[in-house]
């Protein structure tokens, strides 16, 4: 049955109504409020005038920056495996396109290659920046969404023939989407892969919408309908992804792209088995695909802190200097209150004595300042960003500090595990693309200081079910100085040699690390002492 634009727009409007009903302000407005408080626009709409300074002590951003940095500072690696195939201790690299039955050794070799190719793809896509942007979205709105799509025009530098006349084009690309633009078919299912359909909304320039429609064979009437849907030179487009099941129970992900009055891209088959969206929720909500942001519940504390500090500063400004009281009958000249001003007074000694007096300002309550400090500290502590975590606490020794830091990071473990689950979901989606889109092409594999290309025929492995598991390095708790000290101790004890020492030095300790390694290998003295 052919999907009609008006039917998809009805589903979209239903999703808009559901989002608008979430929480006190609705999801769209709450996300805007959270964004303003995170960046520091915390007096928006307060109508406090311009007669006094409006102080901001942004605890929300400090908490968010700390937590995001702690989630991202753990080096991770992705290990792939295939359901139904045991993981072997050893595997031989694939050097030629295999044929015949798929062996366990071949599958294990492919798993190892996929793990290294994930790193290559992550480097090409700048996955670190993607994770940073996604985490920021998740902290502010509660949900971070990564959309992986196929870019058919992307150049790979590979060729299908030895003469290099048939260029291979196309590879995956990624885009971080706002949760405001994602609409789920069932608003009460948490698992994104269990959704009946997913709609992605986007406002695109009219010229881009018309160009895409022409490429996909739209007629004149459809192009006119697209133009009629434009507002301010832009068109609201909806891309609907849905599952189509086959007789054997398997399914494929299909899609269609429409505007309100016309089809921009007719129904198409992605050949994927997974929705190409991976979701990270900062805080889970039961029976909801949307996450929850802690900013929503930090805002009252932030407002109280700002108001109290502003009152404190304003009091100091108005009462910090003694107030001059002048007898206008005796002093007739203009008072500028400038330091060293000479005031002429005519009359008796009594007149001089009573001409100018200073009023002692009231003493500001110390309990008020203590209340401000206590509110700030309690807000940070209850959010898991105490003075130990933020580096404001001094310990007697490194061991004690490390122990306290580890204890302070414990509350973040659950959030970090959700983030690692997001990375695993992304890895499975990428593997789905490699299996369904690559056909025959070589996979780039980086090994130490060199790289190689492994022959790969995706059609051979299209029936395999790949899973992914994130492996987290435990070295994130230690600073560069501590790691360097440990490495030097291991070298002095003969546990590591020159080459192993230099390979593991923290970034920035020495320049031209790669050249130095090559020189050591050339001399052949990697096992000798310094």
Secondary structure by P-SEA (a helix, b strand, c coil): ccccaaaaaaaaaaaaaaaaacccccaaaaaaaaaaaaacccccccccccccccccccaaaaaaaaaaaaaacbbbbbbbbbccbbbbcccccccccccccccaaaaaaaaaaaaaaaaaaaaaaaaaaaaaaaaaaaaaccbbbbbbbbbccccccccccccccbbbbbbbbbbbbbccccccccccccccccccbbbbbbbbcaaaaaaaaaaacccaaaaaaaaaaccccccbbbbbbbbbbccccbbbbbbbbbccccccccccccccccccbbbbbccccccccbbbbccccaaaaaaaaaaaaaaaaaaaaaccbbbbbbcccccccccccccbbbbbbcccaaaaaacbbbbbcccccaaaaaaaaaaaaaaaaaaccccccccccccccaaaaaaaaaaaaccaaaaaaaaaaaaaaaaaaaaaaaaccccbbbbbbbcccbbbbbbbbccccccbbbbbbbbbbccccccaaaaaaaaaaaaaaccccaaaaaaacccccccaaaaaaaaaaaaccccccc
